Amino acid sequence: MFRRVRAAFGIRDEEGFTLLEILGAITILSVASLAMTGFFVNAMSHAKGNQNKTVVVNLARNALAFVEKQDFEQFKGYFSKHPSLTTMGCNKNGEGANSVTCIGKTDSVEATDSAALFNRIPYLLDVLSPSVNGRDYMLEVELETGMFPASDAADNVDLTKYLIPIKVVAASKETNGNKRDRTEVEGYISNEKIRKPIEG
């Protein structure tokens, strides 16, 4: 009956897609779309990692520029006793002359000296413990030893009187060993006698 009706209207027998062909096409499209999604997810993770690395590098460079402009004698005195300056265990308790206290350090002399340095240099604690985009970072200023010989035989000049070689190590507090969120920059704190004034 259906054949006669179809023949009367001029409809020929046409075969459609089988269920197997449709499932095969869906499977191929799914695999292709998953591969493309994986590509974009990977690209996004690289972009986010590069963004985090850029933030850490800029924080380290900012801290280095800040420390390089500070009083030479204060840092020379601190680094003559301690190899590094860190904000670990140091907190600001309001505003005022002695608002920074450092507790929880293994060496009580280091805690006292760190607190004294943070109290003498305004904003040093803030520069070494910044928070950017809701992430907390920790920066450490380390003295680099062995950079200069005891004296330069050619000029007979002791460079330690004029330069303190330092390294600023910056990392996210939740780094967990990820090298993308950690960086180091090197520089010098120069004596005020040899600093060139910045013209602008």
C-alpha positions in Angstrom: 0.0 0.0 0.0 2.7 2.5 1.0 4.6 1.6 -2.2 1.7 2.6 -4.3 1.1 5.8 -2.5 4.7 6.7 -2.7 4.8 5.8 -6.4 1.7 7.9 -7.0 3.3 11.0 -5.5 6.6 10.3 -7.3 8.6 9.5 -4.2 11.3 7.0 -4.8 12.8 4.7 -2.2 15.7 6.6 -0.5 17.8 5.1 2.2 18.7 7.3 5.1 21.6 7.1 7.4 21.8 4.0 9.5 22.1 4.2 13.3 25.7 2.9 13.0 26.7 5.7 10.7 25.2 8.3 13.0 27.0 6.9 16.0 30.2 6.8 14.1 29.9 10.4 13.1 29.1 11.5 16.6 32.1 9.6 17.9 34.5 11.2 15.4 33.1 14.7 16.3 33.5 14.0 20.0 37.1 12.9 19.7 37.9 16.0 17.5 36.2 18.4 19.9 37.9 16.8 23.0 41.3 17.2 21.3 40.6 20.9 20.5 39.3 21.4 24.1 42.6 19.9 25.4 44.6 22.2 23.3 42.8 25.3 24.6 43.0 24.1 28.2 46.8 23.5 27.8 47.2 27.0 26.2 45.2 28.6 29.1 47.4 26.9 31.8 50.5 28.1 30.0 49.1 31.7 29.8 48.2 31.6 33.5 51.6 30.3 34.5 53.3 33.0 32.5 51.1 35.6 34.1 52.1 34.3 37.6 55.8 34.3 36.6 55.5 37.9 35.4 54.0 39.0 38.7 56.7 37.3 40.7 59.5 38.8 38.5 58.0 42.3 38.8 57.7 42.0 42.6 61.3 40.9 42.9 62.5 43.7 40.6 60.4 46.2 42.6 61.8 45.0 45.9 65.4 45.1 44.5 64.9 48.7 43.3 63.5 49.6 46.7 66.3 48.0 48.7 69.0 49.5 46.5 67.9 53.0 47.4 68.0 52.4 51.2 70.6 53.4 53.7 73.9 51.5 53.0 75.1 51.5 56.6 71.9 50.0 58.0 72.0 47.1 55.6 75.7 46.7 56.1 75.2 46.4 59.9 72.4 43.9 59.5 74.2 41.7 56.9 77.3 41.7 59.0 75.4 39.6 61.5 72.8 37.7 59.4 72.9 36.2 55.9 69.4 37.0 54.9 66.4 39.3 55.7 62.9 37.7 55.6 59.5 38.7 56.8 58.8 35.3 58.3 57.4 35.8 61.8 57.2 39.6 61.5 53.9 41.4 61.8 52.8 45.0 61.9 50.9 45.9 65.0 49.5 49.3 63.9 51.2 52.5 63.1 54.1 54.1 64.9 57.8 54.0 65.6 58.0 50.4 66.8 55.0 48.9 65.1 56.8 45.9 63.7 57.5 42.9 65.9 59.2 39.7 64.9 58.6 36.5 66.8 58.9 32.8 66.0 62.4 33.1 64.5 64.9 30.5 65.7 67.4 33.2 66.6 66.2 35.9 69.0 69.0 38.3 68.0 67.9 38.0 64.3 64.3 38.6 65.3 65.3 41.8 67.2 67.6 43.0 64.4 64.9 42.3 61.8 62.2 44.2 63.7 64.6 47.1 64.2 65.4 47.3 60.5 61.7 47.0 59.5 60.9 49.8 62.0 63.8 52.1 60.8 62.9 51.7 57.1 59.3 52.6 56.3 57.4 50.3 53.9 60.2 47.6 53.9 57.9 45.0 55.5 55.2 45.9 53.0 57.6 45.6 50.0 58.9 42.2 51.2 55.4 40.7 51.9 53.1 41.9 49.1 49.6 40.7 48.2 48.6 40.8 44.5 45.3 39.7 43.1 44.4 37.9 46.3 47.7 35.9 46.4 50.3 36.4 49.1 54.0 36.5 48.2 57.1 36.3 50.3 60.3 38.0 49.4 63.7 37.4 50.9 66.8 39.5 50.6 70.0 37.4 50.8 73.6 38.6 51.1 75.7 37.1 48.3 79.1 36.1 49.7 82.2 35.6 47.7 81.4 38.2 45.1 84.4 40.3 45.7 88.0 39.2 46.6 89.2 40.6 49.9 90.8 43.5 48.0 91.4 44.2 44.3 95.2 43.9 43.9 95.2 46.1 40.8 93.6 49.1 42.4 94.1 48.2 46.1 90.4 49.0 46.7 88.1 47.1 49.1 84.8 47.0 47.2 82.9 45.9 50.3 83.1 49.5 51.6 81.0 50.6 48.6 78.8 47.7 47.5 76.7 45.1 49.2 75.9 42.3 46.7 72.4 41.0 47.3 69.9 38.6 45.8 66.1 39.0 46.1 64.2 35.7 46.1 60.5 36.1 45.4 57.9 33.3 45.6 54.2 32.7 46.1 53.4 31.5 49.6 51.5 28.6 48.2 54.2 27.7 45.7 54.7 24.0 46.8 57.9 23.6 44.8 56.5 25.1 41.6 59.4 26.9 39.9 57.0 29.0 37.8 56.0 31.0 40.9 59.6 31.6 42.1 62.4 33.8 40.8 65.7 35.5 41.9 67.1 38.8 40.9 70.6 40.1 41.8 71.9 43.6 42.5 73.9 45.8 44.8 73.2 48.2 47.6 75.7 51.0 46.9 77.2 53.4 49.3 75.7 56.9 49.2 79.2 58.2 48.4 79.1 56.6 44.9 75.4 56.8 44.1 74.6 58.8 41.0 71.6 61.1 41.5 68.7 60.3 39.3 67.8 63.1 37.0 64.4 63.4 35.7 
